[in-house]
Amino acid sequence: MRVSTTVGAVIIVTVTMLLTAPGPQAQIRTMTLTATAPADLRSSDETVDRMARAGELQVRRTDVDTLLPTRRHERLQQFYKGIRVYGAGVSRQFDGNLTVSVFGTIYQGIDLNVAPQLTVGDATAIIARESGVTLGDNRAPTLLILPDEGDYRLVYHASVFTGDGAWEYFIDAGNGVIVRRLDAARRQAAAAVGTGTGVLGDQKKMSTTEVAGGFQAADALRPPVIRTYNMRGDIFRTMSIANGQLDLLTSDRASDGDNHWTDTAVVDAHAYAGYTYDFYFKRFGRRGLNNANSPILSLVHPASRSNVFNVTGSVLSLYYTNAFFSEVFGGMVYGDGLPPGVTVGGRSWDYVSGALDIVGHELTHAVISASSDLIYFGESGALNESFADMMGTAIEFFFQPAGNGPLRADYLCGEDVVSGGGLRSLANPLAYDDPDHYSRRYLGPDDNGGVHTNSGIGNQWYYLAIEGGTNRTSGQSVTGVGAANRDQIEKVAYRAFTQLLAPNANYAAARAATIQAARDLYGANSNAERAVTQSWNAVGVN
């Protein structure tokens, strides 16, 4: 059953009941909250408050709004008998004591025995058997309730890093069956300012720390801990750290004798981490990745370029021609690229940390993890990737002049280190075989349900909302806010994914949340709201 109240073409409240039955009694009921109108807010508040009193919703965090000082945002997670329900949660916005919006997904009708038949040790052993990795004690599997194929399951959940990739495991806590496996690949010191040469040969300043015998890539000027580590091509140590078997040591920190840095991968990873922190603080008033100045850790040289011909394709695609944020150990890993003259698929790769938009993209995954925590699967995963692309692009335009070529801001992703125009285009996703319209979305199982492919829909929305133009699939034209006002759409997108959306959000929820964000920030019928709405119409999200 689907019940909607609308104002114009904007969906205000949607309640969705999904009933699937692989067995006689199995069913999942899902309530989707998308409330912005007074009557619907009252009903949503009653639901949220009732569940909170019963302990079924628990406050994960409350944030003061840095863009609208009178606003605050409450994030709640759903629990059943003390066990967290995967993907279930609510984001509630307040103006003083008045509720302004409620977005979220709540699972209903859960009736489950939450006493596991397997122990944590059993689950750890299963993961070790399947992956070849024995997790450290601080990475031990935890219990979740997983809505899965028409029923609810009690599962153990953990992530591991192996030579074949990064994997997220969901293991049935009753019989040990692997229900799902997903790709997981998101001071007191003497301050000094060094100089360094970046991957593209440009000169940068670096905030470092003076130690006995030289300097370390440890930022002593910005509020959070910002450190860059040199793994020196040791892939086994890199994976052991990611899996919690080993800890990062002071000796792992990138270092230099005279504070004139020549390791270009270190220089860019460290400098661009600082740039990204500055962007989020200056543009949105955000205090670091989790809005509480959590550490920003970067790992470079995770594998050796000289060994590139002796590794598997999975290792190549994760530790050489890729970059990823690991929620497991809370850090970034930047691939080492390829030796000069070597290509993959006809493309050459330089040190991946040399692309500002990639660094901004990866660090944005950490921001998303600390806020909406968009599930890395299906449409929520595509939104996770798309918002990361949007912010990576926004950071480029914040620090670099617009234009074509190296060290210029544009709507391509990764073009500074990947030949042939980079990895994706926000202006024309179709040129990279990504959909620019909802009707073209990929519906298969690969890549966690096409998270990198279907991000093209949100990317095209973002581009059109700023620059305007015509969508190639629908033929619909959009009047954007214009490049001079790009910060308006940046703030709309940021507000949506950090403060309004819930973990299981889909593209329809993203449309509603960004429209609400535009109204919050710029008023009803503002140019920003019209651009946001027109752009979603153009890419087929209604």
PATI-33163 format. One line per field, with one value per residue (C-alpha): z, y, x; residue in three letters; residue number from 0. Coordinates in nm, 2 decimals, decimal comma. Layout:
BEGIN
pz	(Z/...)
py	(Y/...)
px	(X/...)
r	(ALA/...)
k	(NUM/...)
This chain:
BEGIN
pz	(0,00/-0,09/0,05/-0,05/0,02/-0,23/-0,27/-0,64/-0,76/-0,44/-0,23/0,13/0,31/0,18/0,37/0,20/0,30/0,13/0,17/0,03/0,14/0,06/0,33/0,47/0,76/0,64/0,57/0,59/0,65/0,59/0,69/0,50/0,66/0,44/0,64/0,59/0,62/0,97/0,97/0,86/1,10/1,39/1,29/1,23/1,56/1,74/1,58/1,66/2,01/2,09/1,96/2,14/2,47/2,41/2,33/1,98/1,85/2,02/1,95/1,77/1,78/1,79/1,59/1,59/1,24/1,12/0,83/1,02/1,39/1,52/1,38/1,52/1,39/1,57/1,43/1,57/1,50/1,53/1,78/1,85/2,19/2,21/1,87/1,60/1,28/0,98/0,76/0,98/1,12/1,13/1,09/1,26/1,21/1,48/1,48/1,85/1,98/1,65/1,42/1,06/0,88/0,94/0,70/0,76/0,73/1,00/0,99/1,15/1,26/1,37/1,57/1,62/1,88/1,94/2,13/1,88/1,84/1,73/1,94/1,83/1,80/1,57/1,34/1,35/1,25/0,96/0,83/0,87/0,67/0,39/0,37/0,51/0,76/1,14/1,27/1,56/1,89/1,82/1,48/1,62/1,45/1,61/1,61/1,38/1,26/0,88/0,67/0,40/0,12/0,29/0,64/0,93/1,03/1,33/1,18/1,28/1,08/1,02/0,74/0,64/0,40/0,19/-0,11/-0,32/-0,19/0,10/0,21/0,44/0,58/0,72/0,88/1,01/1,38/1,39/1,13/1,01/0,65/0,48/0,40/0,22/0,12/0,00/-0,13/0,17/-0,01/0,27/1,98/2,17/1,93/1,76/1,45/1,13/0,77/0,51/0,13/-0,11/-0,47/-0,57/-0,81/-1,10/-1,02/-0,84/-0,51/-0,19/0,17/0,43/0,80/0,97/1,31/1,40/1,57/1,66/1,34/1,10/1,04/1,02/0,81/1,11/1,09/1,41/1,30/1,23/1,52/1,44/1,41/1,04/0,97/0,66/0,68/0,43/0,40/0,18/-0,06/0,21/0,11/0,39/0,66/0,50/0,51/0,87/0,98/0,80/0,97/1,32/1,35/1,37/1,48/1,30/1,46/1,49/1,26/0,99/0,97/0,65/0,73/0,58/0,70/0,60/0,56/0,18/0,08/-0,25/-0,21/-0,43/-0,31/0,05/-0,03/-0,20/0,04/0,33/0,18/0,02/0,35/0,50/0,20/0,25/0,62/0,53/0,27/0,51/0,78/0,56/0,35/0,60/0,95/0,99/1,23/1,05/0,93/1,22/1,31/1,63/1,48/1,46/1,32/0,94/0,86/0,51/0,39/0,08/-0,10/0,02/-0,25/-0,45/-0,81/-0,88/-0,80/-1,01/-1,26/-0,99/-0,82/-0,89/-1,07/-0,74/-0,57/-0,88/-0,88/-0,50/-0,40/-0,73/-0,95/-0,67/-0,35/-0,07/0,27/0,53/0,80/0,97/1,08/1,00/0,74/0,37/0,14/-0,18/-0,46/-0,59/-0,96/-1,23/-1,34/-1,63/-1,96/-1,81/-1,87/-1,77/-2,02/-2,23/-1,93/-1,73/-1,36/-1,15/-0,77/-0,68/-0,40/-0,67/-0,76/-0,52/-0,62/-0,54/-0,20/-0,13/-0,26/-0,02/0,28/0,21/0,25/0,61/0,65/0,51/0,75/1,04/0,94/0,71/0,70/0,36/0,31/0,05/-0,17/-0,43/-0,45/-0,11/-0,22/-0,55/-0,35/-0,12/-0,43/-0,59/-0,29/-0,26/-0,63/-0,57/-0,28/-0,45/-0,74/-0,50/-0,33/-0,67/-0,75/-0,41/-0,44/-0,81/-1,11/-1,35/-1,67/-1,86/-1,79/-1,48/-1,15/-1,30/-1,16/-1,38/-1,37/-1,44/-1,16/-1,13/-1,45/-1,30/-1,24/-1,48/-1,85/-2,10/-1,90/-1,56/-1,43/-1,45/-1,57/-1,39/-1,70/-1,93/-1,75/-2,07/-2,21/-1,94/-1,98/-1,66/-1,66/-1,68/-1,62/-1,37/-1,66/-1,76/-1,41/-1,38/-1,20/-1,18/-0,88/-0,97/-0,78/-0,49/-0,72/-0,94/-0,68/-0,90/-1,22/-1,08/-0,91/-1,26/-1,20/-0,89/-1,05/-1,35/-1,11/-0,94/-1,26/-1,41/-1,08/-1,10/-1,46/-1,62/-1,96/-2,12/-2,01/-2,31/-2,23/-2,13/-2,34/-2,05/-1,99/-1,65/-1,55/-1,30/-1,03/-1,22/-1,15/-0,94/-0,70/-0,70/-0,32/-0,30/-0,45/-0,26/0,07/-0,05/-0,12/0,20/0,41/0,26/0,31/0,65/0,82/0,65/0,48/0,66/0,59/0,35/0,14/-0,23/-0,51/-0,43/-0,08/-0,20/-0,42/-0,13/0,11/-0,13/-0,21/0,17/0,21/-0,06/0,11/0,45/0,32/0,05/0,09/-0,10/-0,47/-0,46/-0,76/-0,57/-0,50/-0,87/-0,99/-0,76/-0,86/-1,23/-1,22/-1,05/-1,31/-1,59/-1,46/-1,41/-1,03/-0,92)
py	(0,00/0,34/0,66/1,00/1,36/1,61/1,98/2,05/1,78/1,72/1,41/1,51/1,18/0,83/0,52/0,20/-0,15/-0,41/-0,77/-1,06/-1,42/-1,69/-1,91/-1,92/-1,68/-1,47/-1,11/-0,77/-0,45/-0,13/0,22/0,50/0,84/1,15/1,42/1,80/1,91/1,99/1,71/1,45/1,58/1,53/1,17/1,10/1,26/1,04/0,73/0,83/0,94/0,62/0,40/0,60/0,56/0,18/0,17/0,07/0,39/0,52/0,85/0,80/1,16/1,51/1,79/2,17/2,30/2,50/2,66/2,75/2,82/2,77/2,42/2,09/1,74/1,42/1,08/0,77/0,40/0,12/-0,16/-0,48/-0,63/-0,44/-0,55/-0,29/-0,33/-0,29/0,01/0,13/0,48/0,82/1,18/1,44/1,82/2,07/2,45/2,52/2,27/2,25/1,95/2,07/1,74/1,37/1,12/0,76/0,39/0,17/-0,20/-0,34/-0,68/-0,81/-1,13/-1,29/-1,49/-1,27/-1,54/-1,65/-2,02/-1,93/-1,74/-1,44/-1,69/-1,91/-1,62/-1,51/-1,86/-1,86/-1,53/-1,67/-1,98/-1,78/-1,50/-1,63/-1,35/-1,38/-1,05/-0,87/-0,85/-0,49/-0,60/-0,88/-0,95/-0,79/-0,89/-0,72/-0,79/-0,80/-0,76/-1,02/-1,17/-1,14/-1,22/-1,10/-1,27/-1,25/-1,22/-1,15/-0,86/-0,78/-0,64/-0,78/-0,68/-0,95/-0,98/-1,02/-0,71/-0,56/-0,76/-0,71/-1,03/-1,11/-1,45/-1,62/-1,64/-1,96/-2,18/-2,01/-1,95/-1,65/-1,46/-1,17/-1,06/-0,71/-0,51/-0,29/-0,08/0,40/1,75/1,85/1,89/2,14/2,27/2,32/2,43/2,23/2,24/1,96/1,86/1,70/1,42/1,67/1,86/2,15/2,30/2,28/2,38/2,10/2,13/1,89/1,81/1,84/1,54/1,43/1,38/1,54/1,59/1,38/1,42/1,50/1,82/2,02/2,33/2,22/2,10/1,73/1,47/1,46/1,20/1,04/0,70/0,54/0,17/0,14/-0,11/-0,37/-0,50/-0,76/-0,50/-0,28/-0,55/-0,65/-0,29/-0,27/-0,59/-0,49/-0,74/-0,47/-0,11/0,19/0,28/0,61/0,45/0,41/0,79/0,94/1,13/1,37/1,49/1,86/1,94/1,97/1,67/1,48/1,17/1,31/1,06/1,16/1,53/1,52/1,28/1,50/1,84/1,74/1,60/1,94/2,11/1,88/1,97/2,34/2,31/2,14/2,39/2,71/2,61/2,44/2,51/2,13/2,03/1,75/1,41/1,33/1,70/1,64/1,66/1,29/1,18/1,19/0,91/0,85/0,55/0,57/0,32/0,03/-0,20/-0,19/-0,07/-0,30/-0,60/-0,50/-0,79/-1,05/-0,96/-1,08/-0,86/-0,79/-0,67/-0,46/-0,30/-0,23/-0,13/0,01/0,16/0,26/0,46/0,37/0,47/0,19/0,23/-0,07/0,13/0,48/0,57/0,63/0,41/0,56/0,32/0,34/0,36/0,19/0,22/0,46/0,30/0,04/0,07/-0,12/-0,11/0,14/0,38/0,49/0,56/0,79/0,79/0,82/1,07/1,32/1,39/1,64/1,53/1,17/1,27/1,48/1,19/0,94/1,16/1,24/0,87/0,92/1,22/1,01/0,73/0,96/1,12/0,95/0,63/0,54/0,17/0,07/-0,13/-0,05/0,30/0,41/0,30/0,49/0,80/0,74/0,74/1,03/1,26/1,17/1,27/1,59/1,70/1,59/1,82/2,10/2,08/2,11/2,43/2,57/2,55/2,53/2,76/2,63/2,50/2,20/2,02/1,93/2,11/2,27/2,23/2,06/1,80/1,50/1,26/1,15/1,30/1,44/1,09/0,86/0,92/0,94/1,18/1,01/0,78/0,95/1,27/1,46/1,67/1,37/1,03/0,85/0,92/0,68/0,43/0,55/0,64/1,01/0,92/0,70/0,49/0,38/0,26/-0,07/-0,34/-0,63/-0,76/-0,65/-0,38/-0,40/-0,34/-0,08/0,17/0,33/0,31/0,44/0,73/0,89/0,98/1,19/1,33/1,46/1,61/1,80/1,93/2,05/2,21/2,43/2,48/2,41/2,26/1,97/1,61/1,39/1,11/1,30/1,61/1,82/2,15/2,30/2,65/2,61/2,85/2,94/2,88/3,20/3,04/2,69/2,71/2,70/2,35/2,24/2,33/2,17/1,84/1,86/1,93/1,64/1,37/1,49/1,59/1,47/1,13/0,80/0,50/0,31/0,62/0,58/0,84/0,94/1,02/1,22/1,42/1,50/1,58/1,81/2,00/2,04/2,15/2,41/2,55/2,54/2,74/2,97/2,97/2,82/2,90/3,02/2,98/2,71/2,51/2,55/2,43/2,13/2,03/2,08/1,88/1,58/1,60/1,60/1,29/1,11/1,10/1,18)
px	(0,00/0,13/-0,03/0,10/0,01/0,14/0,19/0,23/0,46/0,65/0,59/0,56/0,48/0,52/0,43/0,54/0,44/0,66/0,53/0,73/0,69/0,94/0,77/0,42/0,49/0,78/0,73/0,90/0,70/0,88/0,76/0,93/0,90/0,93/0,75/0,77/0,40/0,25/-0,01/0,24/0,50/0,27/0,21/0,58/0,67/0,42/0,57/0,93/0,86/0,66/0,94/1,20/1,02/1,01/1,38/1,31/1,47/1,79/1,96/2,29/2,39/2,25/2,42/2,38/2,32/2,62/2,43/2,11/2,20/1,85/1,83/1,95/1,94/1,87/1,97/1,81/1,89/1,63/1,69/1,50/1,56/1,88/2,02/2,06/1,84/2,07/1,98/1,69/1,70/1,54/1,68/1,47/1,52/1,42/1,39/1,39/1,13/0,94/1,00/1,07/1,13/1,15/1,32/1,38/1,31/1,16/1,11/0,79/0,67/1,01/0,96/1,29/1,49/1,80/2,00/2,27/2,35/2,70/2,96/3,17/3,46/3,26/3,18/3,54/3,65/3,40/3,54/3,89/3,80/3,64/3,89/4,21/4,22/4,19/4,05/4,20/4,01/3,90/3,75/3,54/3,20/2,90/2,53/2,28/1,92/1,93/1,62/1,69/1,48/1,14/1,24/1,45/1,78/2,00/2,35/2,71/2,87/3,23/3,46/3,80/4,08/4,25/4,47/4,15/3,98/3,78/3,48/3,18/3,04/2,69/2,68/2,36/2,40/2,20/2,36/2,67/2,56/2,71/2,39/2,56/2,91/2,96/3,25/3,37/3,62/3,50/4,87/5,12/5,42/5,64/5,45/5,64/5,55/5,74/5,73/5,68/5,65/5,32/5,25/5,19/5,51/5,34/5,48/5,28/5,30/5,27/5,18/5,43/5,57/5,94/6,08/6,43/6,62/6,37/6,00/5,69/5,37/5,16/4,96/5,02/4,83/4,47/4,24/4,22/4,50/4,59/4,86/5,00/5,16/5,41/5,34/5,66/5,49/5,43/5,09/5,08/5,14/4,88/4,62/4,71/4,66/4,33/4,21/4,31/4,59/4,86/4,85/4,99/5,32/5,51/5,77/5,50/5,45/5,59/5,91/6,16/6,50/6,49/6,11/6,15/5,94/6,01/5,78/5,50/5,24/5,30/5,29/4,96/4,79/4,89/4,83/4,49/4,37/4,42/4,25/3,95/3,93/3,95/3,68/3,43/3,50/3,50/3,20/2,98/3,13/3,19/3,46/3,62/3,50/3,26/3,20/3,40/3,75/3,82/4,16/4,22/4,46/4,60/4,80/5,02/5,24/5,02/5,18/5,50/5,49/5,78/5,57/5,27/5,32/5,31/4,97/4,62/4,37/4,18/4,50/4,58/4,23/4,23/4,59/4,72/4,44/4,20/4,16/3,92/3,80/3,81/3,54/3,71/4,02/3,89/4,15/4,21/4,42/4,56/4,67/5,03/4,93/5,13/5,49/5,56/5,47/5,23/4,86/4,54/4,26/4,47/4,49/4,79/4,77/4,98/4,99/4,62/4,66/4,77/4,40/4,24/3,89/3,97/4,11/3,80/3,58/3,73/3,72/3,36/3,29/3,40/3,17/2,88/2,97/2,96/2,62/2,36/2,57/2,42/2,43/2,68/2,44/2,17/2,03/2,16/2,51/2,48/2,39/2,69/2,91/2,73/2,75/3,12/3,17/2,98/3,19/3,51/3,42/3,32/3,66/3,83/3,63/3,70/4,08/4,16/4,07/3,81/3,94/4,07/4,39/4,60/4,53/4,21/3,86/3,61/3,33/3,55/3,66/4,03/4,14/4,46/4,60/4,41/4,47/4,19/3,97/3,96/3,69/3,35/3,18/2,91/2,85/2,80/2,78/2,68/3,03/3,16/2,88/2,70/2,33/2,23/1,86/1,67/1,53/1,88/1,99/2,17/1,96/2,21/2,40/2,76/2,94/2,69/2,40/2,58/2,69/2,96/2,74/2,41/2,59/2,57/2,21/2,28/2,60/2,40/2,14/2,42/2,57/2,24/2,13/2,45/2,53/2,19/2,14/1,95/1,95/2,05/1,80/1,49/1,55/1,43/1,61/1,71/1,79/2,07/2,17/2,48/2,85/2,87/2,61/2,75/2,78/2,40/2,38/2,69/2,51/2,18/2,36/2,57/2,26/2,07/2,34/2,46/2,14/1,83/1,87/1,86/2,09/1,85/1,76/1,68/1,67/1,31/1,42/1,72/1,48/1,26/1,55/1,73/1,41/1,36/1,72/1,68/1,37/1,54/1,83/1,69/1,31/1,02/1,01/1,37/1,60/1,78/1,46/1,35/1,69/1,69/1,34/1,39/1,71/1,55/1,27/1,52/1,70/1,37/1,35/1,00)
r	(MET/ARG/VAL/SER/THR/THR/VAL/GLY/ALA/VAL/ILE/ILE/VAL/THR/VAL/THR/MET/LEU/LEU/THR/ALA/PRO/GLY/PRO/GLN/ALA/GLN/ILE/ARG/THR/MET/THR/LEU/THR/ALA/THR/ALA/PRO/ALA/ASP/LEU/ARG/SER/SER/ASP/GLU/THR/VAL/ASP/ARG/MET/ALA/ARG/ALA/GLY/GLU/LEU/GLN/VAL/ARG/ARG/THR/ASP/VAL/ASP/THR/LEU/LEU/PRO/THR/ARG/ARG/HIS/GLU/ARG/LEU/GLN/GLN/PHE/TYR/LYS/GLY/ILE/ARG/VAL/TYR/GLY/ALA/GLY/VAL/SER/ARG/GLN/PHE/ASP/GLY/ASN/LEU/THR/VAL/SER/VAL/PHE/GLY/THR/ILE/TYR/GLN/GLY/ILE/ASP/LEU/ASN/VAL/ALA/PRO/GLN/LEU/THR/VAL/GLY/ASP/ALA/THR/ALA/ILE/ILE/ALA/ARG/GLU/SER/GLY/VAL/THR/LEU/GLY/ASP/ASN/ARG/ALA/PRO/THR/LEU/LEU/ILE/LEU/PRO/ASP/GLU/GLY/ASP/TYR/ARG/LEU/VAL/TYR/HIS/ALA/SER/VAL/PHE/THR/GLY/ASP/GLY/ALA/TRP/GLU/TYR/PHE/ILE/ASP/ALA/GLY/ASN/GLY/VAL/ILE/VAL/ARG/ARG/LEU/ASP/ALA/ALA/ARG/ARG/GLN/ALA/ALA/ALA/ALA/VAL/GLY/THR/GLY/THR/GLY/VAL/LEU/GLY/ASP/GLN/LYS/LYS/MET/SER/THR/THR/GLU/VAL/ALA/GLY/GLY/PHE/GLN/ALA/ALA/ASP/ALA/LEU/ARG/PRO/PRO/VAL/ILE/ARG/THR/TYR/ASN/MET/ARG/GLY/ASP/ILE/PHE/ARG/THR/MET/SER/ILE/ALA/ASN/GLY/GLN/LEU/ASP/LEU/LEU/THR/SER/ASP/ARG/ALA/SER/ASP/GLY/ASP/ASN/HIS/TRP/THR/ASP/THR/ALA/VAL/VAL/ASP/ALA/HIS/ALA/TYR/ALA/GLY/TYR/THR/TYR/ASP/PHE/TYR/PHE/LYS/ARG/PHE/GLY/ARG/ARG/GLY/LEU/ASN/ASN/ALA/ASN/SER/PRO/ILE/LEU/SER/LEU/VAL/HIS/PRO/ALA/SER/ARG/SER/ASN/VAL/PHE/ASN/VAL/THR/GLY/SER/VAL/LEU/SER/LEU/TYR/TYR/THR/ASN/ALA/PHE/PHE/SER/GLU/VAL/PHE/GLY/GLY/MET/VAL/TYR/GLY/ASP/GLY/LEU/PRO/PRO/GLY/VAL/THR/VAL/GLY/GLY/ARG/SER/TRP/ASP/TYR/VAL/SER/GLY/ALA/LEU/ASP/ILE/VAL/GLY/HIS/GLU/LEU/THR/HIS/ALA/VAL/ILE/SER/ALA/SER/SER/ASP/LEU/ILE/TYR/PHE/GLY/GLU/SER/GLY/ALA/LEU/ASN/GLU/SER/PHE/ALA/ASP/MET/MET/GLY/THR/ALA/ILE/GLU/PHE/PHE/PHE/GLN/PRO/ALA/GLY/ASN/GLY/PRO/LEU/ARG/ALA/ASP/TYR/LEU/CYS/GLY/GLU/ASP/VAL/VAL/SER/GLY/GLY/GLY/LEU/ARG/SER/LEU/ALA/ASN/PRO/LEU/ALA/TYR/ASP/ASP/PRO/ASP/HIS/TYR/SER/ARG/ARG/TYR/LEU/GLY/PRO/ASP/ASP/ASN/GLY/GLY/VAL/HIS/THR/ASN/SER/GLY/ILE/GLY/ASN/GLN/TRP/TYR/TYR/LEU/ALA/ILE/GLU/GLY/GLY/THR/ASN/ARG/THR/SER/GLY/GLN/SER/VAL/THR/GLY/VAL/GLY/ALA/ALA/ASN/ARG/ASP/GLN/ILE/GLU/LYS/VAL/ALA/TYR/ARG/ALA/PHE/THR/GLN/LEU/LEU/ALA/PRO/ASN/ALA/ASN/TYR/ALA/ALA/ALA/ARG/ALA/ALA/THR/ILE/GLN/ALA/ALA/ARG/ASP/LEU/TYR/GLY/ALA/ASN/SER/ASN/ALA/GLU/ARG/ALA/VAL/THR/GLN/SER/TRP/ASN/ALA/VAL/GLY/VAL/ASN)
k	(0/1/2/3/4/5/6/7/8/9/10/11/12/13/14/15/16/17/18/19/20/21/22/23/24/25/26/27/28/29/30/31/32/33/34/35/36/37/38/39/40/41/42/43/44/45/46/47/48/49/50/51/52/53/54/55/56/57/58/59/60/61/62/63/64/65/66/67/68/69/70/71/72/73/74/75/76/77/78/79/80/81/82/83/84/85/86/87/88/89/90/91/92/93/94/95/96/97/98/99/100/101/102/103/104/105/106/107/108/109/110/111/112/113/114/115/116/117/118/119/120/121/122/123/124/125/126/127/128/129/130/131/132/133/134/135/136/137/138/139/140/141/142/143/144/145/146/147/148/149/150/151/152/153/154/155/156/157/158/159/160/161/162/163/164/165/166/167/168/169/170/171/172/173/174/175/176/177/178/179/180/181/182/183/184/185/186/187/188/189/190/191/192/193/194/195/196/197/198/199/200/201/202/203/204/205/206/207/208/209/210/211/212/213/214/215/216/217/218/219/220/221/222/223/224/225/226/227/228/229/230/231/232/233/234/235/236/237/238/239/240/241/242/243/244/245/246/247/248/249/250/251/252/253/254/255/256/257/258/259/260/261/262/263/264/265/266/267/268/269/270/271/272/273/274/275/276/277/278/279/280/281/282/283/284/285/286/287/288/289/290/291/292/293/294/295/296/297/298/299/300/301/302/303/304/305/306/307/308/309/310/311/312/313/314/315/316/317/318/319/320/321/322/323/324/325/326/327/328/329/330/331/332/333/334/335/336/337/338/339/340/341/342/343/344/345/346/347/348/349/350/351/352/353/354/355/356/357/358/359/360/361/362/363/364/365/366/367/368/369/370/371/372/373/374/375/376/377/378/379/380/381/382/383/384/385/386/387/388/389/390/391/392/393/394/395/396/397/398/399/400/401/402/403/404/405/406/407/408/409/410/411/412/413/414/415/416/417/418/419/420/421/422/423/424/425/426/427/428/429/430/431/432/433/434/435/436/437/438/439/440/441/442/443/444/445/446/447/448/449/450/451/452/453/454/455/456/457/458/459/460/461/462/463/464/465/466/467/468/469/470/471/472/473/474/475/476/477/478/479/480/481/482/483/484/485/486/487/488/489/490/491/492/493/494/495/496/497/498/499/500/501/502/503/504/505/506/507/508/509/510/511/512/513/514/515/516/517/518/519/520/521/522/523/524/525/526/527/528/529/530/531/532/533/534/535/536/537/538/539/540/541)
